[in-house]
Amino acid sequence: MSTEARQQWKAWREERAEAVSAPYGPLSLTGTSWLADHPDGRIPGVPGRWTETPDGGGVLLTAEAADGLRADGHPVTGGIRLIADSGPATARVTHGARRLLVMRREGLWAVRAYDPGAAARRSFTGIDAFDHDEQWVLSGLFRPYGRDRTVTVENADGRARGLGLAGELAFTVGGDEHTLKVSAEADGSLWAVFADGTSGTDSYRFRFLYTPAPAPDGEVAVDFNRAVLPPCAFSDAFICPFPPPGNVLPLSVRAGEARTAG
């Protein structure tokens, strides 16, 4: 590995560790509560009353001054309508140091609690990763579907949900072609949920792979050295999707993040 590549790899790993252990990063997530599971609007450990609005387009938070909730920096007294937050860093509602994020998935509303004092964040010592290996820096080809597809896959919380897929990512390892079903982000970049021969033994049970947006001819760089642990590797409160059918590679990908340290 060249000196430049080694420096880039080291910088990437440091950035990942910083992002994961940030005050409101994945390690600080302590709970995900679906409003449908709490018809009375009372979420254990979270003050106030949280209910879906009659039109289904938001969440109504009702609280008293004694609940200690604040929205946009102001005490919540009475009712306030909330919509989905873009992330914990911009969540409107706080409770002391905690941030209470409103989210919506497949038509269902939930509240997530992020706590900088979470035990997982306090005990975090790093992310174990395989050594960088140039053989896992590959040239891939994106083969889009005629239209996006949705498959139902099990999630880390035991529920099955839809996973949108935009096409297949093909690449060659040792002379053999392999493919992964991938989803597309708004900016055109791709991501895949995959497992391989190391999953559950030398690495977490599955991992995420991200690539830049493909070129017009479909060519795209595939670097398994940048494969990352899913959020649920850091907190059981995440609902990560498991690999869709066909995304278990029949080879051992000894590259990328492996597991949390310790």
Contacts in CASP RR format, 6 or more apart in sequence:
PFRMAT RR
TARGET T0000
AUTHOR 0000-0000-0000
METHOD contacts of the structure
MODEL  1
MSTEARQQWKAWREERAEAVSAPYGPLSLTGTSWLADHPDGRIPGVPGRW
TETPDGGGVLLTAEAADGLRADGHPVTGGIRLIADSGPATARVTHGARRL
LVMRREGLWAVRAYDPGAAARRSFTGIDAFDHDEQWVLSGLFRPYGRDRT
VTVENADGRARGLGLAGELAFTVGGDEHTLKVSAEADGSLWAVFADGTSG
TDSYRFRFLYTPAPAPDGEVAVDFNRAVLPPCAFSDAFICPFPPPGNVLP
LSVRAGEARTAG
1 9 0 8 1.000
1 132 0 8 1.000
1 134 0 8 1.000
5 132 0 8 1.000
5 134 0 8 1.000
6 132 0 8 1.000
9 132 0 8 1.000
9 225 0 8 1.000
12 226 0 8 1.000
13 127 0 8 1.000
13 129 0 8 1.000
16 127 0 8 1.000
16 228 0 8 1.000
16 257 0 8 1.000
17 126 0 8 1.000
17 127 0 8 1.000
19 25 0 8 1.000
20 26 0 8 1.000
20 27 0 8 1.000
20 124 0 8 1.000
20 126 0 8 1.000
20 127 0 8 1.000
20 234 0 8 1.000
21 27 0 8 1.000
21 121 0 8 1.000
21 124 0 8 1.000
21 126 0 8 1.000
22 28 0 8 1.000
23 116 0 8 1.000
23 121 0 8 1.000
24 88 0 8 1.000
24 89 0 8 1.000
24 99 0 8 1.000
24 114 0 8 1.000
24 116 0 8 1.000
25 88 0 8 1.000
25 114 0 8 1.000
25 121 0 8 1.000
26 231 0 8 1.000
26 234 0 8 1.000
26 235 0 8 1.000
26 238 0 8 1.000
27 118 0 8 1.000
27 120 0 8 1.000
27 121 0 8 1.000
27 124 0 8 1.000
27 234 0 8 1.000
27 235 0 8 1.000
28 88 0 8 1.000
28 114 0 8 1.000
28 115 0 8 1.000
28 116 0 8 1.000
28 117 0 8 1.000
28 118 0 8 1.000
28 120 0 8 1.000
28 121 0 8 1.000
28 235 0 8 1.000
29 88 0 8 1.000
29 112 0 8 1.000
29 113 0 8 1.000
29 114 0 8 1.000
29 118 0 8 1.000
29 231 0 8 1.000
29 234 0 8 1.000
29 235 0 8 1.000
29 237 0 8 1.000
29 238 0 8 1.000
30 113 0 8 1.000
30 114 0 8 1.000
30 115 0 8 1.000
30 118 0 8 1.000
30 235 0 8 1.000
30 237 0 8 1.000
31 112 0 8 1.000
31 113 0 8 1.000
31 235 0 8 1.000
31 237 0 8 1.000
32 103 0 8 1.000
32 110 0 8 1.000
32 111 0 8 1.000
32 112 0 8 1.000
32 157 0 8 1.000
32 237 0 8 1.000
32 238 0 8 1.000
32 239 0 8 1.000
33 43 0 8 1.000
33 44 0 8 1.000
33 46 0 8 1.000
33 50 0 8 1.000
33 110 0 8 1.000
33 111 0 8 1.000
33 112 0 8 1.000
33 113 0 8 1.000
34 108 0 8 1.000
34 109 0 8 1.000
34 110 0 8 1.000
35 41 0 8 1.000
35 50 0 8 1.000
35 51 0 8 1.000
35 52 0 8 1.000
35 59 0 8 1.000
35 108 0 8 1.000
35 109 0 8 1.000
35 110 0 8 1.000
35 111 0 8 1.000
36 108 0 8 1.000
36 109 0 8 1.000
38 50 0 8 1.000
40 49 0 8 1.000
41 49 0 8 1.000
41 50 0 8 1.000
41 51 0 8 1.000
42 48 0 8 1.000
42 49 0 8 1.000
42 50 0 8 1.000
43 50 0 8 1.000
43 111 0 8 1.000
45 113 0 8 1.000
46 95 0 8 1.000
46 100 0 8 1.000
46 111 0 8 1.000
46 113 0 8 1.000
47 63 0 8 1.000
47 67 0 8 1.000
47 68 0 8 1.000
47 69 0 8 1.000
47 95 0 8 1.000
48 61 0 8 1.000
48 62 0 8 1.000
48 63 0 8 1.000
48 64 0 8 1.000
48 67 0 8 1.000
48 69 0 8 1.000
49 61 0 8 1.000
49 62 0 8 1.000
49 63 0 8 1.000
50 59 0 8 1.000
50 60 0 8 1.000
50 61 0 8 1.000
50 111 0 8 1.000
51 59 0 8 1.000
51 60 0 8 1.000
51 62 0 8 1.000
52 58 0 8 1.000
52 59 0 8 1.000
52 60 0 8 1.000
52 109 0 8 1.000
53 59 0 8 1.000
53 60 0 8 1.000
53 81 0 8 1.000
56 109 0 8 1.000
57 83 0 8 1.000
58 81 0 8 1.000
58 82 0 8 1.000
58 83 0 8 1.000
58 84 0 8 1.000
58 102 0 8 1.000
58 104 0 8 1.000
58 109 0 8 1.000
59 81 0 8 1.000
59 82 0 8 1.000
59 83 0 8 1.000
59 102 0 8 1.000
59 109 0 8 1.000
59 111 0 8 1.000
60 79 0 8 1.000
60 80 0 8 1.000
60 81 0 8 1.000
60 82 0 8 1.000
61 69 0 8 1.000
61 71 0 8 1.000
61 76 0 8 1.000
61 79 0 8 1.000
61 80 0 8 1.000
61 81 0 8 1.000
61 82 0 8 1.000
61 93 0 8 1.000
62 78 0 8 1.000
62 79 0 8 1.000
62 80 0 8 1.000
63 69 0 8 1.000
63 76 0 8 1.000
63 77 0 8 1.000
63 78 0 8 1.000
63 79 0 8 1.000
64 77 0 8 1.000
64 78 0 8 1.000
65 75 0 8 1.000
65 77 0 8 1.000
67 76 0 8 1.000
67 95 0 8 1.000
68 75 0 8 1.000
68 76 0 8 1.000
68 95 0 8 1.000
68 96 0 8 1.000
69 75 0 8 1.000
69 76 0 8 1.000
69 93 0 8 1.000
69 94 0 8 1.000
69 95 0 8 1.000
69 100 0 8 1.000
70 76 0 8 1.000
70 93 0 8 1.000
70 94 0 8 1.000
70 95 0 8 1.000
70 96 0 8 1.000
71 80 0 8 1.000
71 82 0 8 1.000
71 92 0 8 1.000
71 93 0 8 1.000
71 94 0 8 1.000
72 92 0 8 1.000
73 94 0 8 1.000
76 93 0 8 1.000
82 92 0 8 1.000
82 93 0 8 1.000
82 102 0 8 1.000
83 102 0 8 1.000
84 102 0 8 1.000
84 103 0 8 1.000
84 104 0 8 1.000
85 91 0 8 1.000
85 92 0 8 1.000
85 101 0 8 1.000
85 102 0 8 1.000
85 103 0 8 1.000
87 101 0 8 1.000
88 99 0 8 1.000
88 101 0 8 1.000
88 112 0 8 1.000
88 114 0 8 1.000
89 99 0 8 1.000
91 99 0 8 1.000
91 100 0 8 1.000
91 101 0 8 1.000
91 102 0 8 1.000
91 114 0 8 1.000
92 102 0 8 1.000
93 99 0 8 1.000
93 100 0 8 1.000
93 102 0 8 1.000
94 100 0 8 1.000
97 115 0 8 1.000
97 116 0 8 1.000
97 117 0 8 1.000
98 113 0 8 1.000
98 114 0 8 1.000
98 115 0 8 1.000
98 116 0 8 1.000
99 113 0 8 1.000
99 114 0 8 1.000
100 111 0 8 1.000
100 112 0 8 1.000
100 113 0 8 1.000
100 114 0 8 1.000
101 111 0 8 1.000
101 112 0 8 1.000
101 113 0 8 1.000
101 114 0 8 1.000
102 109 0 8 1.000
102 110 0 8 1.000
102 111 0 8 1.000
103 109 0 8 1.000
103 110 0 8 1.000
103 111 0 8 1.000
103 112 0 8 1.000
104 110 0 8 1.000
105 161 0 8 1.000
105 239 0 8 1.000
106 161 0 8 1.000
106 162 0 8 1.000
112 237 0 8 1.000
118 235 0 8 1.000
120 234 0 8 1.000
120 235 0 8 1.000
124 260 0 8 1.000
124 261 0 8 1.000
125 261 0 8 1.000
125 262 0 8 1.000
126 260 0 8 1.000
126 261 0 8 1.000
126 262 0 8 1.000
127 229 0 8 1.000
127 257 0 8 1.000
127 258 0 8 1.000
127 259 0 8 1.000
127 260 0 8 1.000
127 261 0 8 1.000
128 257 0 8 1.000
128 258 0 8 1.000
128 259 0 8 1.000
128 260 0 8 1.000
128 261 0 8 1.000
128 262 0 8 1.000
129 256 0 8 1.000
129 257 0 8 1.000
129 258 0 8 1.000
130 203 0 8 1.000
130 225 0 8 1.000
130 254 0 8 1.000
130 255 0 8 1.000
130 256 0 8 1.000
130 258 0 8 1.000
132 225 0 8 1.000
132 255 0 8 1.000
133 225 0 8 1.000
133 254 0 8 1.000
133 255 0 8 1.000
136 223 0 8 1.000
136 224 0 8 1.000
136 225 0 8 1.000
136 253 0 8 1.000
136 254 0 8 1.000
136 255 0 8 1.000
136 256 0 8 1.000
137 221 0 8 1.000
137 222 0 8 1.000
137 223 0 8 1.000
137 224 0 8 1.000
137 225 0 8 1.000
138 171 0 8 1.000
138 172 0 8 1.000
138 173 0 8 1.000
138 221 0 8 1.000
138 222 0 8 1.000
138 223 0 8 1.000
138 224 0 8 1.000
139 171 0 8 1.000
139 219 0 8 1.000
139 220 0 8 1.000
139 221 0 8 1.000
139 222 0 8 1.000
140 169 0 8 1.000
140 170 0 8 1.000
140 171 0 8 1.000
140 172 0 8 1.000
140 219 0 8 1.000
140 220 0 8 1.000
140 221 0 8 1.000
140 222 0 8 1.000
141 169 0 8 1.000
141 170 0 8 1.000
141 171 0 8 1.000
141 218 0 8 1.000
141 219 0 8 1.000
141 220 0 8 1.000
142 167 0 8 1.000
142 168 0 8 1.000
142 169 0 8 1.000
142 170 0 8 1.000
142 182 0 8 1.000
142 190 0 8 1.000
142 214 0 8 1.000
142 218 0 8 1.000
142 219 0 8 1.000
142 220 0 8 1.000
143 167 0 8 1.000
143 168 0 8 1.000
143 169 0 8 1.000
143 170 0 8 1.000
143 179 0 8 1.000
143 218 0 8 1.000
144 166 0 8 1.000
144 167 0 8 1.000
145 165 0 8 1.000
145 166 0 8 1.000
145 167 0 8 1.000
145 168 0 8 1.000
148 164 0 8 1.000
148 165 0 8 1.000
148 166 0 8 1.000
148 184 0 8 1.000
149 164 0 8 1.000
149 165 0 8 1.000
149 167 0 8 1.000
150 162 0 8 1.000
150 163 0 8 1.000
150 164 0 8 1.000
150 165 0 8 1.000
151 162 0 8 1.000
151 163 0 8 1.000
151 164 0 8 1.000
151 165 0 8 1.000
151 181 0 8 1.000
151 244 0 8 1.000
151 245 0 8 1.000
152 160 0 8 1.000
152 161 0 8 1.000
152 162 0 8 1.000
152 163 0 8 1.000
153 160 0 8 1.000
153 161 0 8 1.000
153 162 0 8 1.000
153 163 0 8 1.000
153 193 0 8 1.000
153 241 0 8 1.000
153 242 0 8 1.000
153 243 0 8 1.000
153 244 0 8 1.000
154 160 0 8 1.000
154 241 0 8 1.000
154 242 0 8 1.000
155 161 0 8 1.000
155 239 0 8 1.000
155 240 0 8 1.000
155 241 0 8 1.000
155 242 0 8 1.000
156 230 0 8 1.000
156 232 0 8 1.000
156 236 0 8 1.000
156 238 0 8 1.000
156 239 0 8 1.000
156 240 0 8 1.000
156 241 0 8 1.000
156 242 0 8 1.000
157 239 0 8 1.000
159 239 0 8 1.000
161 239 0 8 1.000
161 241 0 8 1.000
162 241 0 8 1.000
163 183 0 8 1.000
163 193 0 8 1.000
163 241 0 8 1.000
163 244 0 8 1.000
164 183 0 8 1.000
165 181 0 8 1.000
165 182 0 8 1.000
165 183 0 8 1.000
165 244 0 8 1.000
166 182 0 8 1.000
166 183 0 8 1.000
166 184 0 8 1.000
166 190 0 8 1.000
167 181 0 8 1.000
167 182 0 8 1.000
167 184 0 8 1.000
168 179 0 8 1.000
168 180 0 8 1.000
168 181 0 8 1.000
168 182 0 8 1.000
169 179 0 8 1.000
169 180 0 8 1.000
169 181 0 8 1.000
169 182 0 8 1.000
169 190 0 8 1.000
169 192 0 8 1.000
169 211 0 8 1.000
169 220 0 8 1.000
169 222 0 8 1.000
170 177 0 8 1.000
170 178 0 8 1.000
170 179 0 8 1.000
171 177 0 8 1.000
171 178 0 8 1.000
171 179 0 8 1.000
171 222 0 8 1.000
172 178 0 8 1.000
173 251 0 8 1.000
178 249 0 8 1.000
178 250 0 8 1.000
178 251 0 8 1.000
179 246 0 8 1.000
180 192 0 8 1.000
180 194 0 8 1.000
180 209 0 8 1.000
180 246 0 8 1.000
180 247 0 8 1.000
180 249 0 8 1.000
181 192 0 8 1.000
181 244 0 8 1.000
181 246 0 8 1.000
181 247 0 8 1.000
182 190 0 8 1.000
182 191 0 8 1.000
182 192 0 8 1.000
182 211 0 8 1.000
183 190 0 8 1.000
183 191 0 8 1.000
183 192 0 8 1.000
184 190 0 8 1.000
185 191 0 8 1.000
187 213 0 8 1.000
188 213 0 8 1.000
188 214 0 8 1.000
189 210 0 8 1.000
189 211 0 8 1.000
189 212 0 8 1.000
189 213 0 8 1.000
190 210 0 8 1.000
190 211 0 8 1.000
190 213 0 8 1.000
190 214 0 8 1.000
190 220 0 8 1.000
191 208 0 8 1.000
191 209 0 8 1.000
191 210 0 8 1.000
191 211 0 8 1.000
192 208 0 8 1.000
192 209 0 8 1.000
192 247 0 8 1.000
193 206 0 8 1.000
193 207 0 8 1.000
193 208 0 8 1.000
193 230 0 8 1.000
193 240 0 8 1.000
193 241 0 8 1.000
193 242 0 8 1.000
193 243 0 8 1.000
193 244 0 8 1.000
193 247 0 8 1.000
194 206 0 8 1.000
194 207 0 8 1.000
194 208 0 8 1.000
194 209 0 8 1.000
194 227 0 8 1.000
194 243 0 8 1.000
194 247 0 8 1.000
194 248 0 8 1.000
194 249 0 8 1.000
194 253 0 8 1.000
195 205 0 8 1.000
195 206 0 8 1.000
195 207 0 8 1.000
195 243 0 8 1.000
195 247 0 8 1.000
195 248 0 8 1.000
195 249 0 8 1.000
196 203 0 8 1.000
196 248 0 8 1.000
196 249 0 8 1.000
196 251 0 8 1.000
196 252 0 8 1.000
196 253 0 8 1.000
197 249 0 8 1.000
197 250 0 8 1.000
197 251 0 8 1.000
197 252 0 8 1.000
197 253 0 8 1.000
198 252 0 8 1.000
198 253 0 8 1.000
198 254 0 8 1.000
198 258 0 8 1.000
199 205 0 8 1.000
199 206 0 8 1.000
199 207 0 8 1.000
199 248 0 8 1.000
202 252 0 8 1.000
202 254 0 8 1.000
202 258 0 8 1.000
203 257 0 8 1.000
203 258 0 8 1.000
203 259 0 8 1.000
204 229 0 8 1.000
204 230 0 8 1.000
204 233 0 8 1.000
204 257 0 8 1.000
204 258 0 8 1.000
204 259 0 8 1.000
206 230 0 8 1.000
206 240 0 8 1.000
206 242 0 8 1.000
206 243 0 8 1.000
207 227 0 8 1.000
207 228 0 8 1.000
207 229 0 8 1.000
207 230 0 8 1.000
207 256 0 8 1.000
207 257 0 8 1.000
208 227 0 8 1.000
208 228 0 8 1.000
208 229 0 8 1.000
208 230 0 8 1.000
209 222 0 8 1.000
209 224 0 8 1.000
209 226 0 8 1.000
209 227 0 8 1.000
209 228 0 8 1.000
210 226 0 8 1.000
210 228 0 8 1.000
211 220 0 8 1.000
211 221 0 8 1.000
211 222 0 8 1.000
211 223 0 8 1.000
212 220 0 8 1.000
212 221 0 8 1.000
213 220 0 8 1.000
214 220 0 8 1.000
224 253 0 8 1.000
224 255 0 8 1.000
224 256 0 8 1.000
225 255 0 8 1.000
225 256 0 8 1.000
226 256 0 8 1.000
227 253 0 8 1.000
227 255 0 8 1.000
227 256 0 8 1.000
227 257 0 8 1.000
228 256 0 8 1.000
228 257 0 8 1.000
229 257 0 8 1.000
229 258 0 8 1.000
229 259 0 8 1.000
229 260 0 8 1.000
230 238 0 8 1.000
230 240 0 8 1.000
231 238 0 8 1.000
231 240 0 8 1.000
232 238 0 8 1.000
232 239 0 8 1.000
232 240 0 8 1.000
233 259 0 8 1.000
233 260 0 8 1.000
234 260 0 8 1.000
END
